Amino acid sequence: MSTIRHIRFLPANPAKKHVPCHTWLIEVPQARLPVGVITLRLGNPVTSLYYPGHIGYRIRKPHRGHSYASRALQQLLPEAKKLGITELWISCRPDNLASRKTAEHNGATLQETILIPKNHEMYTQGYRHACRYLIRIQ
C-alpha cells in the first residue's frame, strides 16, 4: 500500500505562466520508500490549465507497474474537493497507456484529444497531442 504526504506548495509564477501548485510525495510507508510524486495545479481548466490539467504524476521507473499513481490519485481526490474543485482535469500523452489507465481507474472519462500549440511549454517538452480526461468529484 502507498500513501501520499504533502511536501510543498508553490505559488503562481506569472513569468513562466505557472499556476499555484501543491505537491505530495508518494511513499510506501512500511519501507519509508519514496516512489514518486503527484501534483495538484490550481487554476482555470478552460484557460490556464486547458493543456496541462489539474493533475500531474510521476512514478520512478523501478517502481512502475504497482498502481502507485492510481492509489495516489484516489487519495488526492478528497484534497481537491476540500479546495473547491468539483471537476478535475487530467492531461496525458495519447501513447502513455499507464497514465490513461490511472485516470480511467479513478473514474475519469476521455473528453477530447487536443493538439498542443508550438508556443506552449508542453510542446517544448515533447508533447504534440494530449488526451484530456475529466473526473467529476462528488
Buried (B, 14 or more C-beta within 10 A) or exposed (E): EBEBEEEEEEEBEEEEEBBEBBBBBBBBEEEEEBBBBBBBBBBEBEEBBBBBBBBBBBBEEEBBEEBBBBBBBBBBBEBBEEEEBEEBBBBBBBEEEBBBBBBBBBBBEBEEEBEBEEEBEBBEEEBEEBBBBBBEEE
